[in-house]
């Protein structure tokens, strides 16, 4: 079938069966877009497997998925809009006028512009096709990819990310058990690439304990693991361990020289320590005066945490009162440690407990004042 077309005052014939060929730019653009989509899908799937759920994967993989999609769209638009020649018909290389076999073999020039089209290069196959708006849109999308990555590295999007982090941190601190655990897992997953998030998560758990809320066993195990491995800052570790045990020291404030001073040490675990593989235990150091003299030796027996479900007497001492009247300072230390169960412990020359290297140790130091009088002069 032939369709007559009037062009430049001359009737020409265009064959409707002329085929349209996919030029190299379109093939290349489509191939690059396909590769970008495959890599993006693989990355998102990897994130989903690591996270264990699609909602956690979405939180971490969405920026990468958006950039991958933007890259694929940019390649595709550039490939589709790049100037190419399509079709099988021949036309004038100068003006694009459709060429048909002439009836007059002496007609050597284009009937439209007069250019010689019998010369080499005078005719070209197909007709020009371009979409500059698509090309510029694709270039813009590809330019946005490195710009977005650079801005992200510079922290330009930190405020948006911070907003979602703050919401989850608030949930960890104040929400009910199930909601707190869900957001805890989200923050723990996001913090794999951002240690600052893990520090804020630990601080939220500390605030939850200060508020008197139930601490899930997942929180306790995670905090303990961070303390053992040193992945959390030392101040956070100290705050966590120091808040696990409440120790009350009851010292008689006055005594006669040469008599006895009563000192009671009562310990209570502030919260459950379930979920921790290591056993919490307590070691009690010597009781001394300000001059270094020992009133009571260190206790070599170890108190298991299982005995401290409620207030428990750690030591009930009757100390010898100093012979010199006046105010005296009484000092002692207690160590909370996590490690393999032991029955007794030895002390070094500095009167510190000698524990296995894998033990986690926290020191409670205490001092009190006692006023000593001459007998019968109080």
Secondary structure, DSSP 8 states (H G I E B T S, - for coil): -EEEEEETTEEEEEETT------HHHHHHHHHHHHHHHHHHHHHHHHHHHHSSHHHHHHHHHHHHHHHHHHHHHHHHHHHHS-EEEEEEEEETTT--B----SSTT--B-TTT--B-SSTTSEEEEEEE--HHHHHHHHHHHHHHHHHHHHHHTTTTHHHHHHHHHHHHHHHHHS-HHHHHHHHHHHHHHTTS-HHHHHHHHHHHHHHHHTT----HHHHHHHHHHHHHT-S-HHHHHHHHHTTEEEEEEE-SEEETTSEEEEEEEEEESS--TT-SSEEEEEE--EEETTS-EEE--EEEEEEGGG-SS-EEEEEEEEE--SS-EEEEEEEEEEEEEES--SB-EE-TTS-EE--TT-EEEEEEEEEEEEEE-TT--
